[in-house]
């Protein structure tokens, strides 16, 4: 992404977690920022931008640059795990798909979020008493995090006996245009297609909750306050113990706070 003021802050921070949480010696970690330019005028014209002062690379030039990086890593550090991060929807799935069989690859936005969210669902089911295969998940947000969680849920539900189609049918996405369904009249990004089910067009999250009666509501939209009082109350009406995950970060972008979820559901969420 754009280097902006953060510079190396994000990769350094992530690798600190490898050391603090997994005991990996810092010597074996290497923070890297791939600078592909920026289209932000204020940065290009400002005096303090530390990134490459060029327009953002796209298409063939971008792909060649990423490939050169991947091949260099493979040559110099053949056993290294590459944590791909902050690649944006247009590139994240593509890059992971392409390089996961070339060198050990992990996209934290897609796979890391999914692992933690699925663990959270398993934890919640200990309280709600339901079976994983019987859950119906409704996502606010249809990007890397949402489809990553849905993909991992699908894998887990298949291990519990569902077919792939049945497992996917338990996952529904709401994007900026409403419920992601077949025949909505727009061209869907590839990662949304497996979760575009046959269903009448639904314009809002509130309507989607009423139509689908989900057991879990998962916020990965990056939009603050997406889970309003009305939304949480609707979930609490349908479920004795609704599962509500407001996962957008930083906290200022969370769909609701824990306090709001508990208050609006009268302590049942």
C-alpha positions, 0 to 999 in steps of 0.5 A: 500500500501507500507508504504514507507516514507509516513507512515500515511500521506495519511489517515491523509490527507484524514481525514483533508478534512473531517474536512476542507470541510465537518465540521466533528470534528477530534474527529470522524475520525481515520486514519488507515494504514493496513500494509501487508508488502512489496516486495520492496527490498530496503525497506526490506534491508534498515535501516529506513523502519518503516513498518512490515519487511515481504514480501507482504501478498497475497491470503488467508492470506491477505483476512483473515487479511482484514476480521479481520479488517472489523469485528473489525470495525463492532464490535467496531464502528458499525456506522463508515464509512470505506473509503477504499483507495489505494488497487490496482486493484487486491483487490479494487473492490473485497474488496468493493463488499464484505464489502459494505453490511457488513458496510458503505463502500466507495472506494475513488479511485473508487467512489470518483473520479467517483462522481467528474468526473461525476459532471465535465461532467455535468458542461461541458455539460452546455457549450457544450449543449449536452445530457448526454445520447448522449456522447461517453466517451473514457478513457485512463486507465482502472483501478479503476478510469476509470471503476468507472467513467464509472459505474457511467456514466452508472447509470446516463445515465440510469436515462436519459432513456438508457438501461444499455447496451446502456449506457455501449456502450457509454464508451470505455477503452484504456489500455496498449494493446490498445482498450479494445474489445471482442476477443482481445486474452487476459484474461480481468480483471473482471472490464473491461469486461462490457466495452469490446465491439464488435469492431476490434482491435485498437492498439493506443489512436490516432486510437481509437479517429479516429474510435470511434469519442468520445465527451469526453477524460478522462485520468486516466492512471497515465502516464504523457503526454498521451494526446499529441498535435496530440491527443488534435487536433484530439479531437478538429477536431471532436468536436466544444468543446471537453471535455478533463479531464486529471485526473492522479495525482499528477500533474506531472503525468497528461496526459496534462496541462490545458494550453496545452489542451487550446492551442492545441484546440485553446481555444475550449476544 
